[in-house]
Amino acid sequence: ESRAVAAYLVNKYGTDDKLYPKDAEVRARVDQRMYFDMGVFYQAFGDCVYPIMFGGPLPEQDKFDKLKEVLGWIEGFVAGGNFAAGTDCMTIGDIALVATYSTVKAAGLGNLQDFPNCEAWLENCSKLIPNYEKVNGEGAQEFGTYYKNLL
């Protein structure tokens, strides 16, 4: 599970605690964002794309409505120029969410113009993640292109 691996790597090799703060309250928010990404955001995204990607029909509108609701929650997380856990620097919670959000964007889902805080947050994070295009952007674009070609 990539989120557990990220936490382990930062705990073992991090030179400071910015990516995964040691303060219990802040760390709990970072953990919540990672679990939110895995159990809520990625689930809502997957419910919209995987039926089509595995040869099934277009999902019902309620699946796309759920994704929009979830995007609204993220919009709130990053309001005011904050990072997802309310921190003033990027954490592994942001990195997890960026992977899903960028794939949602590449797939053309979610009417993302309705979520300007998310768009600004993605732009900011993508500049802060070393080699962003190579490690995330290219894969998100490939996924999005594959999905759109199935429609």
Buried (B, 14 or more C-beta within 10 A) or exposed (E): EEBEEBBEEBEEEEEEBBBBBEEEEBBEBBBBBBBBBBEBBBBBBBBBBEBBEEEEEEBEEEBBEBBBEBBBEBBEBBBEEBBBBBBEEBBBBBBBBBBBBBBBBBBEBBEBEEBEBBBEBBEBBBEEBEEBEEEBBEBBBEBBEEBEEEE
